[in-house]
Amino acid sequence: MRERLAGLRACGPASSVAPGPNAVIPLLDLALPLARLLDPEDAHRLALRALMALPQPPPKPDDPRLAVTALGLSFPNPVGLAAGFDKEAEVPDAALRLGFGFAEVGTLTPKPQAGNPRPRVFRLPADDGVINRLGFNNHGIAAARVRLAARARRGGIVGVNVGANRETKNRIADYVAGIEAFAPLASYLVINVSSPNTPGLRDLQAAPALDELLARAIEARDHATRWTPLLLKIAPDLSLAELDELVAVAKKRGIDGMIISNTTVARPASLRDPNKKETGGLSGRPLFDLSTRALAETYLRVGGAFPLIGVGGIDSAEAAWRKIRAGATLIQLYTGMIYKGFGLVQAIKAGLVRHLTAGGHDSLDSMVGKDASAIRAER
């Protein structure tokens, strides 16, 4: 997950964002600006409670041209909810009713943990960004497993993002525990080794450690009662040499997909908001260029061995379209909703349909990776 924060927008509804067919969406979006008076975590919790409390009808069927087949799954559209919004698996079905094609819950660790001290989430409204240093705060695997088991027959694609406890002595064992717990319930599983907020976690992206981790993780998945696609979520801050090694290990071990990317520890020179000096992972619009370059570089290295999910800074249909052309078969968003509201989901889907219509395309398949080489050359 992007371990991401925060639930509610720091400014008023954007007039360019269509409210969509679900009448609850504009109601939620009208209320969200009030949350800028609250601490971001409190605002996030309020958003979750609203989604749990308000009745939502299913969204209208998606344009069939948005359908995507990947990971052995049939997605009604490519727009997913990124990990971090629904850490505890409380609202995956509400997210799907907002119009997402899939939802990812977590990051979840074997044992409950409080995470880092508050304050630990900071809006950057001048930059449409967020910095968080949450530290995998969650109630643990057992509580989330109960909730996911209760909704198992409802359908819809729900992925589970797993991590390691901060104080654990065996981080690989923690990932194995998460895979064993959720493989029977998840549509897909994500190994999160890229959060910057757990000391030493990103060291697991180095080739020797990653090779051992993936070997153990895939073994655990293969011995589960049900086969589940297993993905790896990486940081955008890897050097090209590190990315070469990481992709080589992922291909050798037979991972089913990758998510590019988590938050960044970099601070672009363009940042204006005073909160830019806070420690933690940066998400939102300032992450877009870095994560999209990482996506294109990964796409060119993977060579079609497995699909990629592009995430980081998606806050418009144009941003989503560029991610797809950079190499994303599927996309995810979170921080964009803080500034543009829940209607952003429907707006992105409508914009993707317009792009397909304008180009005379019957599906998104032919657009995946179309600009990857050009984006690489922009460096």
WORABEL-V197469 format. One record per backbone hydrogen bond with DSSP energy under -0.5 kcal/mol. NH is the residue of the N-H (numbers start at 0). CO is the residue of the C=O. If there is no record, write none. Layout:
# WORABEL-V197469
NH	CO
NH	CO
This chain:
# WORABEL-V197469
3	1
7	5
16	13
17	15
22	20
24	21
25	21
26	22
27	23
28	24
29	25
30	26
31	27
32	28
33	30
34	31
35	32
36	33
37	34
42	38
43	39
44	40
45	41
46	42
47	43
48	44
49	45
50	46
51	47
52	48
53	49
65	62
66	63
67	74
69	67
69	72
72	69
74	67
74	72
79	77
79	330
80	101
81	79
81	332
83	105
84	81
86	83
86	84
88	85
94	90
95	91
96	92
97	93
97	94
98	95
99	94
100	78
101	78
102	156
103	80
104	158
105	85
106	160
107	160
112	137
115	133
121	130
123	128
126	123
127	123
128	123
129	282
130	121
131	280
132	119
137	112
140	108
140	109
141	109
143	139
144	140
145	141
146	142
147	143
148	144
149	145
150	146
151	148
153	150
154	151
157	155
158	102
159	187
160	104
161	159
161	189
162	107
167	164
173	169
174	170
175	171
176	172
177	173
178	174
179	175
180	176
181	177
182	178
184	181
185	181
186	157
187	157
188	228
189	159
190	230
191	161
191	189
192	190
192	232
197	194
198	196
200	197
202	199
203	200
204	201
205	202
209	205
210	206
211	207
212	208
213	209
214	210
215	211
216	212
217	213
218	214
219	215
220	216
221	217
222	218
223	220
228	186
230	188
231	256
232	190
233	231
233	258
237	234
242	238
243	239
244	240
245	241
246	242
247	243
248	244
249	245
250	246
251	247
252	248
253	249
254	249
255	229
256	229
257	306
258	231
259	257
259	308
260	233
261	233
263	281
270	267
275	272
276	273
277	274
280	131
281	263
282	129
284	127
286	283
287	283
287	284
290	286
291	287
292	288
293	289
294	290
295	291
296	292
297	293
298	294
299	295
300	296
301	297
302	298
304	301
306	255
308	257
309	307
309	329
310	259
311	331
314	312
319	315
320	316
321	317
322	318
323	319
324	320
325	321
326	322
326	323
327	322
328	307
328	326
329	307
330	77
331	309
332	79
336	333
337	333
337	334
338	334
338	335
339	335
340	336
343	340
344	341
346	342
347	343
348	344
349	345
350	346
351	347
352	348
353	349
354	350
355	351
356	352
357	353
358	354
359	355
359	356
360	355
363	64
366	363
367	363
367	364
368	323
369	366
370	324
371	324
371	368
374	370
375	371
376	372
377	373
377	374
378	375
